Amino acid sequence: TAFLHGHLSETVYMTQPKGFKDSVNPDHVCHLQKALYGLKQVPRQWYNMFTNTLLSLGFTHSQSDPSLFIYIKAQVCIYLLVYVDDM
C-alpha cells in the first residue's frame, strides 16, 4: 500500500474501471488525483517522496548507491537500504 501514498507529478487519465461504469456517461474518463497500482511512474514517485522524507530527517545518500541512506549522529549510526518492487 506504500505506492498509494505517492503523489502524481503529471496529469493522468484512465478509462472507467469495470464495475464502476457511469451508465449516463460510459465514454467519460477518470482524472486521477492520487497514485494507483500499475502506473509506471508510481514506484519512482513513491521513492522520491520517501527520499525527501529521509533527507529531511538528517539521512544522507551513499555515494556508491542511491538506495542506501545513512544517518550518523553522536553514537547512533543507521544504514537503511531501500528496494522497490512493483509486482
Backbone as CSV, one residue per row, in Angstrom:
resi,resn,N_x,N_y,N_z,CA_x,CA_y,CA_z,C_x,C_y,C_z
1,THR,0.798,-1.204,0.000,0.000,0.000,0.000,0.842,1.270,0.000
2,ALA,2.151,1.149,0.106,3.008,2.344,0.124,2.862,3.152,-1.150
3,PHE,2.713,2.489,-2.284,2.618,3.205,-3.557,1.398,4.115,-3.614
4,LEU,0.360,3.773,-2.902,-0.859,4.576,-2.935,-0.694,5.923,-2.238
5,HIS,0.414,6.111,-1.534,0.673,7.374,-0.849,1.495,8.333,-1.695
6,GLY,1.922,7.891,-2.859,2.681,8.767,-3.748,1.774,9.748,-4.459
7,HIS,2.311,10.913,-4.754,1.551,11.936,-5.472,1.962,11.924,-6.933
8,LEU,1.029,12.195,-7.801,1.314,12.248,-9.232,1.857,13.628,-9.583
9,SER,2.918,13.658,-10.364,3.509,14.935,-10.762,3.007,15.379,-12.130
10,GLU,2.180,14.569,-12.753,1.634,14.919,-14.062,0.153,14.557,-14.092
11,THR,-0.537,15.033,-15.098,-1.956,14.737,-15.257,-2.114,13.353,-15.877
12,VAL,-2.922,12.508,-15.236,-3.132,11.144,-15.721,-4.634,10.879,-15.798
13,TYR,-5.065,10.343,-16.936,-6.463,9.950,-17.133,-6.519,8.454,-17.385
14,MET,-7.625,7.836,-17.014,-7.813,6.410,-17.277,-9.277,6.159,-17.628
15,THR,-9.509,5.053,-18.304,-10.889,4.679,-18.608,-11.582,4.272,-17.312
16,GLN,-12.889,4.282,-17.327,-13.640,3.903,-16.136,-13.398,2.423,-15.833
17,PRO,-13.122,2.081,-14.578,-12.886,0.684,-14.232,-14.140,-0.162,-14.418
18,LYS,-13.942,-1.428,-14.761,-15.072,-2.353,-14.896,-15.809,-2.422,-13.563
19,GLY,-17.123,-2.418,-13.628,-17.932,-2.467,-12.417,-18.274,-1.096,-11.862
20,PHE,-17.608,-0.061,-12.364,-17.865,1.299,-11.887,-18.253,2.225,-13.032
21,LYS,-18.691,1.662,-14.131,-19.048,2.463,-15.305,-20.251,3.345,-15.002
22,ASP,-20.154,4.584,-15.435,-21.257,5.539,-15.324,-22.186,5.279,-16.500
23,SER,-23.377,4.775,-16.223,-24.298,4.407,-17.309,-24.760,5.625,-18.105
24,VAL,-24.752,6.795,-17.508,-25.152,8.017,-18.208,-24.036,8.499,-19.141
25,ASN,-22.787,8.352,-18.700,-21.625,8.808,-19.478,-20.590,7.691,-19.586
26,PRO,-20.883,6.609,-20.295,-19.971,5.459,-20.331,-18.641,5.739,-21.027
27,ASP,-18.564,6.801,-21.829,-17.316,7.105,-22.538,-16.437,8.111,-21.797
28,HIS,-16.897,8.597,-20.661,-16.085,9.547,-19.892,-14.888,8.827,-19.275
29,VAL,-13.830,9.572,-19.042,-12.635,9.016,-18.418,-12.480,9.594,-17.013
30,CYS,-11.616,8.972,-16.230,-11.368,9.416,-14.857,-10.051,10.183,-14.795
31,HIS,-10.066,11.312,-14.107,-8.853,12.095,-13.864,-8.300,11.644,-12.516
32,LEU,-7.123,11.027,-12.523,-6.549,10.512,-11.279,-5.998,11.654,-10.437
33,GLN,-6.308,11.608,-9.158,-5.790,12.611,-8.229,-4.724,12.027,-7.319
34,LYS,-4.633,10.710,-7.249,-3.629,10.016,-6.445,-3.088,8.847,-7.259
35,ALA,-1.994,8.286,-6.794,-1.358,7.167,-7.480,-2.198,5.898,-7.370
36,LEU,-2.083,5.045,-8.365,-2.732,3.735,-8.380,-1.698,2.671,-8.713
37,TYR,-1.936,1.455,-8.250,-1.074,0.344,-8.635,-1.108,0.169,-10.145
38,GLY,0.023,-0.191,-10.715,0.084,-0.471,-12.140,0.573,0.692,-12.981
39,LEU,0.542,1.904,-12.451,1.075,3.038,-13.202,2.601,2.965,-13.200
40,LYS,3.197,3.192,-14.345,4.652,3.071,-14.472,5.404,4.035,-13.563
41,GLN,4.858,5.216,-13.355,5.567,6.237,-12.598,5.395,6.120,-11.085
42,VAL,4.521,5.250,-10.616,4.216,5.174,-9.188,5.415,4.755,-8.332
43,PRO,6.176,3.708,-8.688,7.331,3.368,-7.846,8.320,4.530,-7.720
44,ARG,8.564,5.240,-8.807,9.502,6.367,-8.775,8.957,7.515,-7.929
45,GLN,7.664,7.800,-8.052,7.056,8.866,-7.252,7.156,8.542,-5.757
46,TRP,6.886,7.289,-5.410,6.975,6.888,-4.008,8.411,7.019,-3.517
47,TYR,9.361,6.571,-4.327,10.771,6.648,-3.947,11.183,8.106,-3.716
48,ASN,10.757,9.012,-4.587,11.096,10.429,-4.428,10.513,11.000,-3.138
49,MET,9.266,10.653,-2.840,8.630,11.129,-1.614,9.358,10.576,-0.381
50,PHE,9.683,9.287,-0.417,10.368,8.640,0.700,11.762,9.232,0.892
51,THR,12.473,9.456,-0.219,13.811,10.037,-0.166,13.777,11.426,0.464
52,ASN,12.840,12.255,0.039,12.734,13.603,0.598,12.466,13.566,2.096
53,THR,11.659,12.614,2.534,11.374,12.473,3.964,12.633,12.091,4.727
54,LEU,13.376,11.104,4.211,14.607,10.682,4.889,15.635,11.807,4.937
55,LEU,15.796,12.528,3.842,16.757,13.631,3.809,16.368,14.724,4.806
56,SER,15.074,14.975,4.956,14.626,15.994,5.910,14.863,15.556,7.356
57,LEU,14.999,14.251,7.577,15.264,13.720,8.919,16.755,13.633,9.231
58,GLY,17.594,14.019,8.267,19.035,14.028,8.506,19.805,12.886,7.882
59,PHE,19.141,12.018,7.135,19.842,10.953,6.417,20.573,11.563,5.221
60,THR,21.597,10.880,4.752,22.290,11.272,3.527,22.314,10.073,2.589
61,HIS,22.503,10.352,1.300,22.658,9.280,0.309,24.071,8.727,0.377
62,SER,24.193,7.443,0.176,25.511,6.855,-0.019,26.038,7.323,-1.370
63,GLN,27.331,7.569,-1.474,27.918,7.978,-2.749,27.977,6.818,-3.735
64,SER,27.954,5.596,-3.232,28.076,4.437,-4.119,26.737,3.826,-4.520
65,ASP,25.665,4.112,-3.767,24.365,3.509,-4.068,23.248,4.459,-3.635
66,PRO,22.456,4.990,-4.573,21.406,5.941,-4.209,20.261,5.333,-3.396
67,SER,20.212,4.012,-3.297,19.160,3.394,-2.486,19.625,3.119,-1.056
68,LEU,20.865,3.499,-0.746,21.398,3.336,0.611,21.431,4.703,1.290
69,PHE,20.756,4.794,2.427,20.705,6.032,3.193,21.455,5.828,4.501
70,ILE,22.161,6.865,4.921,22.999,6.774,6.118,22.656,7.920,7.060
71,TYR,22.524,7.570,8.338,22.287,8.569,9.377,23.340,8.364,10.449
72,ILE,24.119,9.406,10.724,25.138,9.330,11.770,25.006,10.570,12.646
73,LYS,24.801,10.340,13.930,24.733,11.439,14.888,25.155,10.902,16.246
74,ALA,26.166,11.522,16.820,26.735,11.088,18.099,27.128,9.610,17.987
75,GLN,26.547,8.765,18.805,26.887,7.342,18.757,25.825,6.517,18.046
76,VAL,24.966,7.178,17.302,23.922,6.485,16.542,24.337,6.427,15.080
77,CYS,24.311,5.226,14.528,24.630,5.032,13.112,23.573,4.096,12.517
78,ILE,22.847,4.601,11.525,21.786,3.816,10.897,22.073,3.704,9.408
79,TYR,22.023,2.488,8.894,22.112,2.232,7.457,20.752,1.702,7.016
80,LEU,20.167,2.344,6.022,18.846,1.955,5.545,18.924,1.720,4.043
81,LEU,18.666,0.500,3.626,18.689,0.145,2.212,17.254,-0.002,1.729
82,VAL,16.923,0.687,0.638,15.562,0.692,0.112,15.521,-0.081,-1.196
83,TYR,14.553,-0.993,-1.297,14.342,-1.759,-2.527,12.870,-1.647,-2.887
84,VAL,12.586,-1.213,-4.103,11.206,-1.051,-4.555,10.913,-2.088,-5.623
85,ASP,9.868,-2.879,-5.412,9.473,-3.909,-6.367,7.974,-3.802,-6.587
86,ASP,7.578,-3.423,-7.777,6.154,-3.283,-8.100,5.677,-4.552,-8.786
87,MET,5.251,-5.524,-7.998,4.813,-6.801,-8.563,3.332,-6.789,-8.810
